[in-house]
Amino acid sequence: MKIAVLINTDTSYRCTGSGCLKAFTNRIDAFESYGADAELCGFTHVGGDLDKKIARFKKNGIEAVHLSSCLRSKYEGYEDLIVRLSADFKVVGYTHGKSGEK
């Protein structure tokens, strides 16, 4: 399974992504259902040319896109982004922490 993570642009200026990466590496929180063969093939923010990023995800065979926990709590277009990505990918609405909290 090829996975990508989208993070909040503003958060990316001060965050190293360690929470998301630790969750993926240790297969905890949103990544606990993935086996050892899962690959993290994309890690980027939603800023810039998002259409180009999504096209690259498709070209690279990404199957699931995780929307980071910071994106869920801080990105105004979060719900619309879920709808947009769901046409082509499995979408998971968080990366680490409790799944039901914003």
C-alpha positions as CSV (number, residue, x, y, z in Angstrom):
1,M,0.0,0.0,0.0
2,K,1.4,3.4,-1.0
3,I,0.5,6.2,1.3
4,A,0.8,10.0,1.3
5,V,0.3,12.5,4.1
6,L,-1.0,16.0,3.5
7,I,-0.3,18.5,6.3
8,N,-1.5,22.1,7.0
9,T,0.7,24.7,5.3
10,D,1.0,27.1,8.2
11,T,1.9,24.3,10.6
12,S,4.6,23.1,8.2
13,Y,6.6,26.2,8.9
14,R,7.1,25.2,12.5
15,C,6.5,21.4,12.6
16,T,9.0,18.7,11.7
17,G,6.3,16.2,11.0
18,S,7.7,13.9,13.7
19,G,4.2,13.0,15.1
20,C,3.0,11.9,11.7
21,L,6.2,10.1,10.9
22,K,6.4,8.4,14.3
23,A,2.8,7.2,13.9
24,F,3.6,5.8,10.5
25,T,6.9,4.2,11.5
26,N,5.4,2.5,14.6
27,R,2.1,1.6,12.9
28,I,0.1,3.3,15.6
29,D,-3.0,5.6,15.6
30,A,-4.2,6.1,12.0
31,F,-1.6,3.7,10.6
32,E,-2.2,0.7,12.9
33,S,-4.1,-1.3,10.2
34,Y,-1.2,-1.2,7.7
35,G,1.3,-4.0,7.4
36,A,5.1,-3.8,7.1
37,D,4.8,-3.5,3.3
38,A,3.1,-0.1,3.5
39,E,5.2,2.7,2.0
40,L,5.1,6.4,2.8
41,C,5.6,7.8,-0.7
42,G,4.5,11.4,-0.2
43,F,4.6,14.0,2.6
44,T,3.6,17.5,1.7
45,H,1.5,20.5,2.6
46,V,-1.7,21.6,0.9
47,G,-0.3,24.9,-0.2
48,G,1.0,25.7,-3.7
49,D,-0.3,23.8,-6.7
50,L,-2.5,21.2,-5.0
51,D,-3.9,19.9,-8.3
52,K,-0.3,19.1,-9.4
53,K,0.4,17.3,-6.2
54,I,-2.7,15.2,-6.5
55,A,-1.9,14.4,-10.1
56,R,1.6,13.3,-8.9
57,F,0.0,11.1,-6.2
58,K,-2.0,9.4,-8.9
59,K,1.0,9.0,-11.2
60,N,3.0,7.5,-8.3
61,G,0.3,4.9,-7.4
62,I,-0.7,6.4,-4.1
63,E,-3.6,4.5,-2.7
64,A,-4.4,6.2,0.6
65,V,-4.0,9.8,1.6
66,H,-3.9,10.7,5.3
67,L,-4.9,14.2,6.2
68,S,-2.7,15.2,9.1
69,S,-4.2,15.9,12.5
70,C,-3.1,19.5,12.3
71,L,-4.9,19.8,8.9
72,R,-8.1,18.4,10.4
73,S,-8.1,21.0,13.1
74,K,-6.8,24.1,11.2
75,Y,-7.7,23.9,7.5
76,E,-10.9,25.6,6.5
77,G,-11.4,23.5,3.4
78,Y,-10.9,20.2,5.2
79,E,-14.4,18.7,4.4
80,D,-14.2,19.7,0.8
81,L,-10.7,18.2,0.6
82,I,-12.0,14.9,1.8
83,V,-14.7,14.9,-0.9
84,R,-12.1,15.9,-3.6
85,L,-9.6,13.2,-2.7
86,S,-12.2,10.5,-2.2
87,A,-12.7,10.2,-5.9
88,D,-9.3,8.7,-6.3
89,F,-7.9,7.6,-3.0
90,K,-8.8,6.1,0.3
91,V,-8.9,9.1,2.7
92,V,-8.1,8.9,6.3
93,G,-8.9,12.0,8.3
94,Y,-6.0,12.1,10.7
95,T,-2.5,10.7,11.4
96,H,-1.9,10.6,15.1
97,G,-3.7,11.3,18.3
98,K,-7.3,10.5,19.0
99,S,-9.3,10.1,15.8
100,G,-12.4,11.8,17.0
101,E,-10.9,15.0,18.3
102,K,-10.3,18.2,16.5
